[in-house]
Amino acid sequence: MKTLISIIAITFSSIFGYSQNEEGYTITVTIDNFMSENGHALLSLHTKDTFMKGDGLIDMKSEIKNGKTTVTFTNVKPGVYAILALHDANDNGHMDYEENGMPIEVYGISSNPSSFGPPQFNTAKFEVSNNDIELTIKLR
């Protein structure tokens, strides 16, 4: 009888242990170096498969107040991700470029790597495993 009770207790504790965060985790992103409050901040959560290829898994649009915005991605499952951020100053919903291909609007990526050329997933990636995450992205 004691063995049966022990097995039932272990089974229930295992089930509840794995289901504690079925909704996923939150990633809170702060950007605090906007040069103006024109337009909006656009942020996208990406996997390696979606990075620099269009819409993210979750896309957010946020107002800029006092040169700052904070956005929270919710229900994020464990995995490896990267975030792209854009100051869409003219509010047209996408990044604008010079004729030579250089971006006109400022942008930033998670992990804040200092690199030249287009953003790369490997330098922007971070892992969501078992905790909520807070990130700060610097625009450039």
OpenMM code with the backbone's topology and positions (N, CA, C; nanometers):
from openmm import Vec3, app, unit

residues = "MET LYS THR LEU ILE SER ILE ILE ALA ILE THR PHE SER SER ILE PHE GLY TYR SER GLN ASN GLU GLU GLY TYR THR ILE THR VAL THR ILE ASP ASN PHE MET SER GLU ASN GLY HIS ALA LEU LEU SER LEU HIS THR LYS ASP THR PHE MET LYS GLY ASP GLY LEU ILE ASP MET LYS SER GLU ILE LYS ASN GLY LYS THR THR VAL THR PHE THR ASN VAL LYS PRO GLY VAL TYR ALA ILE LEU ALA LEU HIS ASP ALA ASN ASP ASN GLY HIS MET ASP TYR GLU GLU ASN GLY MET PRO ILE GLU VAL TYR GLY ILE SER SER ASN PRO SER SER PHE GLY PRO PRO GLN PHE ASN THR ALA LYS PHE GLU VAL SER ASN ASN ASP ILE GLU LEU THR ILE LYS LEU ARG".split()
positions = [
    Vec3(0.0824, -0.1189, 0.0000),
    Vec3(0.0000, 0.0000, 0.0000),
    Vec3(0.0874, 0.1260, 0.0000),
    Vec3(0.1939, 0.1258, 0.0818),
    Vec3(0.2831, 0.2410, 0.0857),
    Vec3(0.3489, 0.2631, -0.0500),
    Vec3(0.3822, 0.1553, -0.1186),
    Vec3(0.4444, 0.1647, -0.2503),
    Vec3(0.3473, 0.2282, -0.3500),
    Vec3(0.2221, 0.1876, -0.3473),
    Vec3(0.1213, 0.2433, -0.4362),
    Vec3(0.1021, 0.3926, -0.4112),
    Vec3(0.0955, 0.4316, -0.2868),
    Vec3(0.0806, 0.5730, -0.2520),
    Vec3(0.2026, 0.6521, -0.2983),
    Vec3(0.3209, 0.5962, -0.2823),
    Vec3(0.4433, 0.6628, -0.3276),
    Vec3(0.4433, 0.6821, -0.4788),
    Vec3(0.4017, 0.5799, -0.5530),
    Vec3(0.3966, 0.5887, -0.6989),
    Vec3(0.2976, 0.6967, -0.7422),
    Vec3(0.1817, 0.7006, -0.6797),
    Vec3(0.0809, 0.8023, -0.7129),
    Vec3(0.1349, 0.9413, -0.6807),
    Vec3(0.1987, 0.9578, -0.5680),
    Vec3(0.2545, 1.0882, -0.5298),
    Vec3(0.3617, 1.1333, -0.6286),
    Vec3(0.4490, 1.0419, -0.6691),
    Vec3(0.5549, 1.0767, -0.7646),
    Vec3(0.4937, 1.1129, -0.8999),
    Vec3(0.3928, 1.0384, -0.9425),
    Vec3(0.3273, 1.0664, -1.0699),
    Vec3(0.2649, 1.2051, -1.0695),
    Vec3(0.1898, 1.2388, -0.9647),
    Vec3(0.1274, 1.3706, -0.9579),
    Vec3(0.2298, 1.4829, -0.9500),
    Vec3(0.3359, 1.4625, -0.8739),
    Vec3(0.4374, 1.5685, -0.8639),
    Vec3(0.5077, 1.5875, -0.9974),
    Vec3(0.5274, 1.4808, -1.0741),
    Vec3(0.5885, 1.4934, -1.2065),
    Vec3(0.4970, 1.5686, -1.3010),
    Vec3(0.3687, 1.5353, -1.2996),
    Vec3(0.2726, 1.6023, -1.3877),
    Vec3(0.2662, 1.7506, -1.3549),
    Vec3(0.2521, 1.7842, -1.2278),
    Vec3(0.2430, 1.9249, -1.1895),
    Vec3(0.3743, 1.9979, -1.2108),
    Vec3(0.4851, 1.9308, -1.1940),
    Vec3(0.6160, 1.9925, -1.2159),
    Vec3(0.6364, 2.0345, -1.3593),
    Vec3(0.5910, 1.9535, -1.4535),
    Vec3(0.6077, 1.9860, -1.5945),
    Vec3(0.5032, 2.0843, -1.6447),
    Vec3(0.3911, 2.0964, -1.5767),
    Vec3(0.2852, 2.1834, -1.6267),
    Vec3(0.2821, 2.3193, -1.5578),
    Vec3(0.3815, 2.3531, -1.4800),
    Vec3(0.3794, 2.4793, -1.4069),
    Vec3(0.3766, 2.6001, -1.4992),
    Vec3(0.4408, 2.5922, -1.6160),
    Vec3(0.4430, 2.7079, -1.7035),
    Vec3(0.4063, 2.6671, -1.8458),
    Vec3(0.2869, 2.6103, -1.8632),
    Vec3(0.2419, 2.5697, -1.9949),
    Vec3(0.2261, 2.6884, -2.0881),
    Vec3(0.1990, 2.8062, -2.0338),
    Vec3(0.1787, 2.9234, -2.1164),
    Vec3(0.3087, 2.9742, -2.1774),
    Vec3(0.4211, 2.9404, -2.1227),
    Vec3(0.5489, 2.9904, -2.1716),
    Vec3(0.6009, 3.1016, -2.0819),
    Vec3(0.7009, 3.1699, -2.1318),
    Vec3(0.7708, 3.2726, -2.0539),
    Vec3(0.7522, 3.4094, -2.1179),
    Vec3(0.7926, 3.5122, -2.0443),
    Vec3(0.7843, 3.6474, -2.0987),
    Vec3(0.9246, 3.6991, -2.1281),
    Vec3(0.9329, 3.7787, -2.2335),
    Vec3(1.0558, 3.8489, -2.2683),
    Vec3(1.0200, 3.9967, -2.2688),
    Vec3(1.0758, 4.0711, -2.1763),
    Vec3(1.0501, 4.2145, -2.1677),
    Vec3(1.1691, 4.2877, -2.2263),
    Vec3(1.1416, 4.3713, -2.3258),
    Vec3(1.2459, 4.4427, -2.3979),
    Vec3(1.2296, 4.5924, -2.3752),
    Vec3(1.3390, 4.6577, -2.3366),
    Vec3(1.3403, 4.8026, -2.3192),
    Vec3(1.4370, 4.8632, -2.4194),
    Vec3(1.3921, 4.9693, -2.4840),
    Vec3(1.4779, 5.0496, -2.5707),
    Vec3(1.4676, 5.1914, -2.5175),
    Vec3(1.5828, 5.2507, -2.4809),
    Vec3(1.5769, 5.3820, -2.4155),
    Vec3(1.6626, 5.4888, -2.4837),
    Vec3(1.6965, 5.4673, -2.6114),
    Vec3(1.7792, 5.5689, -2.6774),
    Vec3(1.7200, 5.6183, -2.8098),
    Vec3(1.5876, 5.6363, -2.8121),
    Vec3(1.5229, 5.6951, -2.9294),
    Vec3(1.5591, 5.8435, -2.9368),
    Vec3(1.5855, 5.8909, -3.0568),
    Vec3(1.6211, 6.0322, -3.0758),
    Vec3(1.4983, 6.1203, -3.0925),
    Vec3(1.3819, 6.0615, -3.1211),
    Vec3(1.2574, 6.1373, -3.1318),
    Vec3(1.1416, 6.0462, -3.0935),
    Vec3(1.0255, 6.1067, -3.0784),
    Vec3(0.9062, 6.0295, -3.0470),
    Vec3(0.8161, 6.0153, -3.1690),
    Vec3(0.8665, 6.0494, -3.2864),
    Vec3(0.7897, 6.0325, -3.4097),
    Vec3(0.7675, 5.8853, -3.4372),
    Vec3(0.6528, 5.8517, -3.4938),
    Vec3(0.6263, 5.7142, -3.5341),
    Vec3(0.6116, 5.6192, -3.4175),
    Vec3(0.6537, 5.4953, -3.4400),
    Vec3(0.6420, 5.3893, -3.3403),
    Vec3(0.7669, 5.3018, -3.3398),
    Vec3(0.7786, 5.2240, -3.2346),
    Vec3(0.8809, 5.1193, -3.2294),
    Vec3(0.8157, 4.9911, -3.2785),
    Vec3(0.8837, 4.9214, -3.3684),
    Vec3(0.8377, 4.7912, -3.4167),
    Vec3(0.9377, 4.6870, -3.3694),
    Vec3(0.8897, 4.5830, -3.3045),
    Vec3(0.9761, 4.4758, -3.2557),
    Vec3(0.9212, 4.3422, -3.3013),
    Vec3(1.0111, 4.2513, -3.3379),
    Vec3(0.9715, 4.1187, -3.3846),
    Vec3(1.0572, 4.0125, -3.3177),
    Vec3(0.9909, 3.9085, -3.2693),
    Vec3(1.0589, 3.7932, -3.2109),
    Vec3(1.0761, 3.6887, -3.3207),
    Vec3(1.2000, 3.6425, -3.3391),
    Vec3(1.2317, 3.5511, -3.4485),
    Vec3(1.3049, 3.4261, -3.4017),
    Vec3(1.2884, 3.3204, -3.4804),
    Vec3(1.3735, 3.2028, -3.4715),
    Vec3(1.4740, 3.2141, -3.5859),
    Vec3(1.5647, 3.1209, -3.5922),
    Vec3(1.6627, 3.1207, -3.7017),
    Vec3(1.5922, 3.1125, -3.8371),
    Vec3(1.4810, 3.0401, -3.8423),
    Vec3(1.4087, 3.0212, -3.9682),
    Vec3(1.3373, 3.1472, -4.0170),
    Vec3(1.2990, 3.2374, -3.9269),
    Vec3(1.2255, 3.3581, -3.9682),
    Vec3(1.3114, 3.4835, -3.9698),
    Vec3(1.4298, 3.4785, -3.9124),
    Vec3(1.5146, 3.5964, -3.8956),
    Vec3(1.5491, 3.6598, -4.0306),
    Vec3(1.5205, 3.7886, -4.0454),
    Vec3(1.5486, 3.8682, -4.1651),
    Vec3(1.4738, 3.8164, -4.2888),
    Vec3(1.3618, 3.7475, -4.2667),
    Vec3(1.2854, 3.6942, -4.3790),
    Vec3(1.1403, 3.7400, -4.3784),
    Vec3(1.1082, 3.8448, -4.3047),
    Vec3(0.9701, 3.8923, -4.3002),
    Vec3(0.9186, 3.8975, -4.1577),
    Vec3(0.7917, 3.8665, -4.1428),
    Vec3(0.7279, 3.8731, -4.0117),
    Vec3(0.7924, 3.7760, -3.9145),
    Vec3(0.7880, 3.8150, -3.7874),
    Vec3(0.8402, 3.7288, -3.6832),
    Vec3(0.7323, 3.6370, -3.6292),
    Vec3(0.7683, 3.5584, -3.5298),
    Vec3(0.6702, 3.4741, -3.4619),
    Vec3(0.5686, 3.5611, -3.3899),
    Vec3(0.6194, 3.6675, -3.3289),
    Vec3(0.5351, 3.7675, -3.2630),
    Vec3(0.5872, 3.9035, -3.3052),
    Vec3(0.4992, 3.9886, -3.3572),
    Vec3(0.5347, 4.1246, -3.3967),
    Vec3(0.4594, 4.2223, -3.3070),
    Vec3(0.5305, 4.3245, -3.2590),
    Vec3(0.4711, 4.4220, -3.1673),
    Vec3(0.4952, 4.5638, -3.2189),
    Vec3(0.4017, 4.6520, -3.1890),
    Vec3(0.4132, 4.7941, -3.2219),
    Vec3(0.3899, 4.8707, -3.0920),
    Vec3(0.4787, 4.9665, -3.0638),
    Vec3(0.4708, 5.0354, -2.9360),
    Vec3(0.4951, 5.1855, -2.9522),
    Vec3(0.4282, 5.2621, -2.8693),
    Vec3(0.4519, 5.4067, -2.8667),
    Vec3(0.5860, 5.4361, -2.8010),
    Vec3(0.6413, 5.5508, -2.8361),
    Vec3(0.7676, 5.5973, -2.7791),
    Vec3(0.7352, 5.7169, -2.6908),
    Vec3(0.7742, 5.7099, -2.5653),
    Vec3(0.7498, 5.8200, -2.4724),
    Vec3(0.8784, 5.8519, -2.3981),
    Vec3(0.9150, 5.9796, -2.3983),
    Vec3(1.0374, 6.0246, -2.3324),
    Vec3(1.1598, 5.9489, -2.3817),
    Vec3(1.1624, 5.9197, -2.5119),
    Vec3(1.2766, 5.8521, -2.5713),
    Vec3(1.2890, 5.7049, -2.5370),
    Vec3(1.1782, 5.6445, -2.4887),
    Vec3(1.1855, 5.5073, -2.4380),
    Vec3(1.0590, 5.4291, -2.4736),
    Vec3(1.0747, 5.2985, -2.4858),
    Vec3(0.9600, 5.2082, -2.4959),
    Vec3(0.9948, 5.0763, -2.4276),
    Vec3(0.8930, 5.0100, -2.3774),
    Vec3(0.9085, 4.8767, -2.3195),
    Vec3(0.7987, 4.7889, -2.3767),
    Vec3(0.8381, 4.6728, -2.4260),
    Vec3(0.7459, 4.5785, -2.4888),
    Vec3(0.7650, 4.4424, -2.4223),
    Vec3(0.6560, 4.3706, -2.4017),
    Vec3(0.6644, 4.2372, -2.3426),
    Vec3(0.6044, 4.1346, -2.4377),
    Vec3(0.6867, 4.0383, -2.4756),
    Vec3(0.6407, 3.9234, -2.5525),
    Vec3(0.5965, 3.8187, -2.4511),
    Vec3(0.4762, 3.7655, -2.4664),
    Vec3(0.4238, 3.6698, -2.3691),
    Vec3(0.4077, 3.5317, -2.4329),
    Vec3(0.3959, 3.4331, -2.3477),
    Vec3(0.3727, 3.2948, -2.3894),
    Vec3(0.4804, 3.2421, -2.4840),
    Vec3(0.6049, 3.2764, -2.4570),
    Vec3(0.7162, 3.2316, -2.5405),
    Vec3(0.7645, 3.0961, -2.4900),
    Vec3(0.7642, 3.0001, -2.5778),
    Vec3(0.8085, 2.8646, -2.5433),
    Vec3(0.9614, 2.8600, -2.5362),
    Vec3(1.0176, 2.7675, -2.4598),
    Vec3(1.1629, 2.7542, -2.4569),
    Vec3(1.2198, 2.7332, -2.5976),
    Vec3(1.3327, 2.7966, -2.6220),
    Vec3(1.3966, 2.7861, -2.7526),
    Vec3(1.5006, 2.8945, -2.7693),
    Vec3(1.5558, 2.9042, -2.8890),
    Vec3(1.6564, 3.0052, -2.9210),
    Vec3(1.5913, 3.1075, -3.0127),
    Vec3(1.6039, 3.2348, -2.9751),
    Vec3(1.5354, 3.3439, -3.0444),
    Vec3(1.6303, 3.4613, -3.0657),
    Vec3(1.5838, 3.5560, -3.1470),
    Vec3(1.6490, 3.6854, -3.1639),
    Vec3(1.5379, 3.7874, -3.1827),
    Vec3(1.5664, 3.9121, -3.1460),
    Vec3(1.4679, 4.0188, -3.1613),
    Vec3(1.5251, 4.1264, -3.2518),
    Vec3(1.4440, 4.1691, -3.3481),
    Vec3(1.4755, 4.2823, -3.4334),
    Vec3(1.3890, 4.3991, -3.3890),
    Vec3(1.4485, 4.5171, -3.3776),
    Vec3(1.3753, 4.6370, -3.3372),
    Vec3(1.4007, 4.7474, -3.4391),
    Vec3(1.2996, 4.8290, -3.4641),
    Vec3(1.3081, 4.9361, -3.5631),
    Vec3(1.2357, 5.0585, -3.5107),
    Vec3(1.2961, 5.1760, -3.5278),
    Vec3(1.2243, 5.3000, -3.5033),
    Vec3(1.1622, 5.3411, -3.6359),
    Vec3(1.0353, 5.3092, -3.6522),
    Vec3(0.9604, 5.3417, -3.7733),
    Vec3(0.9131, 5.4867, -3.7614),
    Vec3(1.0054, 5.5782, -3.7818),
    Vec3(0.9803, 5.7205, -3.7566),
    Vec3(0.8699, 5.7777, -3.8449),
    Vec3(0.8558, 5.7289, -3.9671),
    Vec3(0.7512, 5.7826, -4.0553),
    Vec3(0.6244, 5.6972, -4.0534),
    Vec3(0.6197, 5.5972, -3.9671),
    Vec3(0.4998, 5.5152, -3.9443),
    Vec3(0.4463, 5.4477, -4.0703),
    Vec3(0.5363, 5.4030, -4.1580),
    Vec3(0.4888, 5.3351, -4.2784),
    Vec3(0.4928, 5.1823, -4.2654),
    Vec3(0.5317, 5.1319, -4.1494),
    Vec3(0.5255, 4.9888, -4.1225),
    Vec3(0.6450, 4.9071, -4.1661),
    Vec3(0.7497, 4.9715, -4.2177),
    Vec3(0.8687, 4.8978, -4.2584),
    Vec3(0.9918, 4.9877, -4.2569),
    Vec3(1.1088, 4.9249, -4.2670),
    Vec3(1.2335, 5.0001, -4.2701),
    Vec3(1.2504, 5.0674, -4.4061),
    Vec3(1.2992, 5.1900, -4.4029),
    Vec3(1.3280, 5.2638, -4.5258),
    Vec3(1.4782, 5.2656, -4.5496),
    Vec3(1.5161, 5.2665, -4.6788),
    Vec3(1.6568, 5.2579, -4.7175),
    Vec3(1.6958, 5.3709, -4.8120),
    Vec3(1.8241, 5.4046, -4.8089),
    Vec3(1.8828, 5.4933, -4.9083),
    Vec3(1.8879, 5.4187, -5.0418),
    Vec3(1.9166, 5.4907, -5.1488),
    Vec3(1.9289, 5.4260, -5.2796),
    Vec3(2.0403, 5.3214, -5.2819),
    Vec3(2.1431, 5.3416, -5.2005),
    Vec3(2.2557, 5.2468, -5.1978),
    Vec3(2.2312, 5.1272, -5.1046),
    Vec3(2.1118, 5.1187, -5.0461),
    Vec3(2.0776, 5.0054, -4.9610),
    Vec3(2.1014, 5.0258, -4.8123),
    Vec3(2.1567, 5.1392, -4.7741),
    Vec3(2.1796, 5.1673, -4.6314),
    Vec3(2.0477, 5.2078, -4.5643),
    Vec3(2.0243, 5.1599, -4.4432),
    Vec3(1.9004, 5.1954, -4.3740),
    Vec3(1.8948, 5.3445, -4.3408),
    Vec3(1.7766, 5.4026, -4.3556),
    Vec3(1.7538, 5.5420, -4.3169),
    Vec3(1.7117, 5.5476, -4.1704),
    Vec3(1.6272, 5.4540, -4.1293),
    Vec3(1.5759, 5.4516, -3.9928),
    Vec3(1.6672, 5.3672, -3.9043),
    Vec3(1.6726, 5.4048, -3.7766),
    Vec3(1.7602, 5.3329, -3.6839),
    Vec3(1.6960, 5.2014, -3.6413),
    Vec3(1.7811, 5.1055, -3.6095),
    Vec3(1.7350, 4.9728, -3.5715),
    Vec3(1.8275, 4.9172, -3.4640),
    Vec3(1.7855, 4.8080, -3.4049),
    Vec3(1.8675, 4.7384, -3.3066),
    Vec3(1.8315, 4.5915, -3.3056),
    Vec3(1.9204, 4.5114, -3.2490),
    Vec3(1.8952, 4.3686, -3.2379),
    Vec3(1.9360, 4.3204, -3.0988),
    Vec3(1.8725, 4.2116, -3.0576),
    Vec3(1.9044, 4.1559, -2.9267),
    Vec3(2.0522, 4.1205, -2.9196),
    Vec3(2.1053, 4.1202, -2.8018),
    Vec3(2.2469, 4.0968, -2.7701),
    Vec3(2.3357, 4.2145, -2.8073),
    Vec3(2.2822, 4.3137, -2.8779),
    Vec3(2.3538, 4.4377, -2.9104),
    Vec3(2.4950, 4.4153, -2.9646),
    Vec3(2.5100, 4.3275, -3.0641),
    Vec3(2.6450, 4.3067, -3.1175),
    Vec3(2.6910, 4.4291, -3.1962),
    Vec3(2.8204, 4.4547, -3.1951),
    Vec3(2.8730, 4.5632, -3.2780),
    Vec3(2.9292, 4.4990, -3.4035),
    Vec3(2.8540, 4.5139, -3.5114),
    Vec3(2.8956, 4.4529, -3.6365),
    Vec3(2.8570, 4.5430, -3.7523),
    Vec3(2.9206, 4.5206, -3.8633),
    Vec3(2.8898, 4.5936, -3.9842),
    Vec3(2.8110, 4.5006, -4.0761),
    Vec3(2.7281, 4.5589, -4.1585),
    Vec3(2.6469, 4.4775, -4.2477),
    Vec3(2.5147, 4.4414, -4.1840),
    Vec3(2.4373, 4.3600, -4.2522),
    Vec3(2.3049, 4.3245, -4.1999),
    Vec3(2.3154, 4.2404, -4.0726),
    Vec3(2.2137, 4.2465, -3.9878),
    Vec3(2.2133, 4.1667, -3.8649),
    Vec3(2.2214, 4.0171, -3.8957),
    Vec3(2.2884, 3.9448, -3.8076),
    Vec3(2.3035, 3.8001, -3.8201),
    Vec3(2.2393, 3.7327, -3.6989),
    Vec3(2.1669, 3.6252, -3.7229),
    Vec3(2.1009, 3.5536, -3.6142),
    Vec3(2.2004, 3.5075, -3.5080),
    Vec3(2.3129, 3.4540, -3.5498),
    Vec3(2.4100, 3.3987, -3.4538),
    Vec3(2.4653, 3.5016, -3.3570),
    Vec3(2.4706, 3.6279, -3.3959),
    Vec3(2.5208, 3.7303, -3.3034),
    Vec3(2.4083, 3.7948, -3.2228),
    Vec3(2.2834, 3.7699, -3.2617),
    Vec3(2.1691, 3.8300, -3.1927),
    Vec3(2.0944, 3.7312, -3.1032),
    Vec3(2.1249, 3.6055, -3.1130),
    Vec3(2.0443, 3.5024, -3.0469),
    Vec3(2.0604, 3.5014, -2.8951),
    Vec3(1.9554, 3.4517, -2.8318),
    Vec3(1.9539, 3.4277, -2.6875),
    Vec3(1.8609, 3.3097, -2.6635),
    Vec3(1.8727, 3.2498, -2.5464),
    Vec3(1.7931, 3.1309, -2.5182),
    Vec3(1.6888, 3.1571, -2.4107),
    Vec3(1.5693, 3.1087, -2.4353),
    Vec3(1.4625, 3.1057, -2.3356),
    Vec3(1.4584, 2.9619, -2.2865),
    Vec3(1.4832, 2.9427, -2.1567),
    Vec3(1.4846, 2.8050, -2.1071),
    Vec3(1.3831, 2.7859, -1.9953),
    Vec3(1.4043, 2.8492, -1.8806),
    Vec3(1.3123, 2.8246, -1.7692),
    Vec3(1.2866, 2.9486, -1.6845),
    Vec3(1.3133, 3.0661, -1.7404),
    Vec3(1.2893, 3.1910, -1.6673),
    Vec3(1.2398, 3.2989, -1.7620),
    Vec3(1.1690, 3.3967, -1.7069),
    Vec3(1.1361, 3.5166, -1.7829),
    Vec3(1.2663, 3.5924, -1.8084),
    Vec3(1.2691, 3.6713, -1.9143),
    Vec3(1.3916, 3.7403, -1.9548),
    Vec3(1.3649, 3.8891, -1.9690),
    Vec3(1.4625, 3.9704, -1.9296),
    Vec3(1.4593, 4.1148, -1.9524),
    Vec3(1.5800, 4.1522, -2.0365),
    Vec3(1.5558, 4.2231, -2.1470),
    Vec3(1.6621, 4.2649, -2.2380),
    Vec3(1.6564, 4.4149, -2.2606),
    Vec3(1.7711, 4.4728, -2.2895),
    Vec3(1.7784, 4.6113, -2.3340),
    Vec3(1.8426, 4.6111, -2.4725),
    Vec3(1.7755, 4.6745, -2.5662),
    Vec3(1.8286, 4.6861, -2.7015),
    Vec3(1.8678, 4.8295, -2.7267),
    Vec3(1.9849, 4.8500, -2.7816),
    Vec3(2.0338, 4.9827, -2.8184),
    Vec3(2.0167, 5.0031, -2.9679),
    Vec3(1.9542, 5.1127, -3.0043),
    Vec3(1.9373, 5.1450, -3.1462),
    Vec3(2.0669, 5.2017, -3.2024),
    Vec3(2.0886, 5.1782, -3.3319),
    Vec3(2.2064, 5.2327, -3.3974),
    Vec3(2.1715, 5.2876, -3.5328),
] * unit.nanometer
topology = app.Topology()
chain = topology.addChain("A")
for resn in residues:
    res = topology.addResidue(resn, chain)
    for name in ("N", "CA", "C"):
        topology.addAtom(name, app.Element.getBySymbol(name[0]), res)
